[in-house]
Amino acid sequence: MNNKPIYFEGLNGIRAIAVIGVLFSHITLDLELFGLNPFVLGQTADGKPKGWLLAGFGVSMFFALSGFLITYLLLREKETGRINIKKFYLRRIFRIWPIYYLYLAICLVMYVATGFFTITNSVFFYIFYAANVPLIIGTSLPLLGHYWSLGVEEQFYLFWPWITKLGQKWLVWITLGLIVFLFGLKVFLHIFFPNSILEVIIHVTRFHCMLVGALFAILYYQSNSLFLRITTHKFSQAIVWLIMVVIVANKFHLFSIVDNEIVAVVTAVMIMGQITQNGLISLENNVFDFLGKISYGIYVIHPLIIFGLGFIIRKLTMPQTMKYLLVYALIPLLVILLAHWSYKYFEKPFLRYKNRRFSVVKSANSKSGHA
């Protein structure tokens, strides 16, 4: 097997688009903290500020991307003779846990020190990577609500490596079957039992969005010619970018029951365009590479930065227009700066140790080839 680190061009660009979408969506939702109008972009039919869907779409993009990368790397690892499940989980621990628990600890200390928020029993769900449970039942802790997606990913990892050990022929049909079953169940519940707890669980947990990425990884690994022709065709790539423009313009909303699933498929097709260099637009550039590399840190820390700056900016005396510009410029700048520091001085030592001790198949998360 080739020991050269695996690096897929353009995927950091997709990460960058996803995390910036989440960041700007959450800034908009929290504009009241700054004494500003969260409905500045308008209002949806259900009374929510326009722009809030970008956060959910960004997470669906991350889910599809995660499913693709994890599955492809596991398939490459299987070429060595077997998938080492123990090392897989240790890799996840050293990648996800350090900044996850650091931010969690900072938030809990802030709760106690300031008295702004109360620590409830829901904290145990955050400690044990089940933050999607408080979201589902409506007991999310302040500044930690976004942890739901990290809980979903960790839960997906509990079973997916074991399934990936199966033969490739079975793996394709099992993956496709799971996608159809979960999506079909979601549609059935939405029609016959709308807003039921089970429908909410499937909508939030969204395993099928990760499985979309996984299915694309399997077919790409197998060099399926029909699949490659369809997903890398110029027409397919044009449709993908058209949908992305509509999403960024805050105009994408077909039906809530299928929106995130469409975004997952769009992301997976975009992945194919990037890694085969058949995409209409290349996302392989230094800015996207940098943002994608630190995207996990951006995602984890941004709510606390938004909250903290709210106290400062709302007291400033300036025209409202200038305050909007300050909020949308200063917060991303500060979040990116802190995420960069976190990556360079805190996360990177763990990543190097992970790669040195537990990586069976070497991979690079940047075109520079470094961790």
Residue, then its C-alpha position, 0 to 999 in steps of 0.5 A: m500500500n502507498n504510504k504517502p499521506i492521503y490528501f484530498e484537494g478542495l475539502n478544506g474549502i468545503r469545511a470553510i464554507a460550512v463553518i463560515g455559514v454556521l458562524f454568520s448564522h449564529i451571529t445573526l441569531d444573537l444580534e439582540l445581544f448587541g442591541l441589534n435587530p436579529f430580523v435584519l435579513g427578514q423573517t421566515a414564515d414560521g417567525k424565525p430570523k432569516g439566516w438561521l437555516l445556514a447553521g443547519f445546512g453547514v452542519s449537514m455539509f460537515f456530516a456528509l464530509s465526515g462520512f466521506l472521509i472516515t469511510y474512505l480512510l477505513l477502506r484504505e486501512k482495510e487494505t492492510g488486512r484489517i481495520n484496527i477499531k481500537k486505533f480508530y477510536l484513539r484517533r477520534i479521541f485525540r482529534i475531538w476530545p482536547i478542545y471539546y473538553l477545554y471549551l466545556a470546562i471554560c463554559l462551566v467555570m464561567y457559569v459558576a464564576t458569573g452566575f449568568f447561567t445555572i448548571t443543570n443535570s443536562v451537563f452529563f449529556y455534554i460530558f458523555y457526548a450526547a448533547n443532541v439529547p438536550l437539544i431534542i428535549g429542549t434543555s440545551l445549556p447556554l453556549l453549548g447548544h451547538y455541541w449537539s452535532l459533535g455528539v451525533e458524530e461520535q455516536f455515528y462512530l460507535f457503529w460505523p467502523w464495525i459495519t465498514k469491516l464488511g465486504q464492499k459489495w455488502l457495504v454498498w447495499i447496507t449503506l444505501g439501505l440505511i439511507v433509504f430506511l432512515f429517510g423513509l422513516k422520517v418522511f413517514l413520521h412527518i406525514f402521519f406523526p408530525n412533530s413527534i419525538l421520533e421525527v425530531i430524533i431522526h431530524v436532529t441525529r441525521f445519520h443518513c446525511m453522514l451515510v450519504g457521504a459514506l456511500f459516495a466514498i465507497l463508490y469512489y473507492q471502487s472507481n465505479s465508472l457510472f457513479l464517477r461520470i454522473t457526479t463529475h459531469k459538468f451539468s451535475q457540478a453546475i447544479v451543485w454550485l447553483i444550489m450553493v449560491v441559493i443557499v448562501a443568498n439565504k433563499f434555499h428552502l424547499f421543504s423542511i423534510v428534505d432540505n438537509e438531505i439535499v444539502a448532504v447530496v450537494t456536498a457529496v457531489m461537490i466533494m467529487g468535483q473537488i477531489t477529481q479536479n472536475g469541479l467548475i470552481s476550485l476551492e483549493n487556495n490558501v485562504f480556504d486551506f487555512l480556514g478549513k484546517i482550523s474549522y473545528g476550533i472555529y465551530v467549537i469556540h464561536p458561541l462564547i466569543i459572540f456572547g462575550l463581545g455582546f456585553i462590550i459592543r452593545k454599550l458602544t455609542m455609534p450609528q446602528t449601521m456601523k454597529y452591524l458592520l463592527v459585529y459582522a467584522l470583529i467577531p469572525l476576525l476574533v474567532i478565527l484568530l483564537a481558533h488559529w492559536s488553539y490549533k497551533y498551540f493546543e490541538k496540534p501536539f495532540l494531532r501529531y501524537k495521534n498521527r505518530r502512534f495511531s494512524v494506520v493510513k496516513s492522511a494530511n489535513s492541509k496541502s502543506g502536508h502537516a498536521 
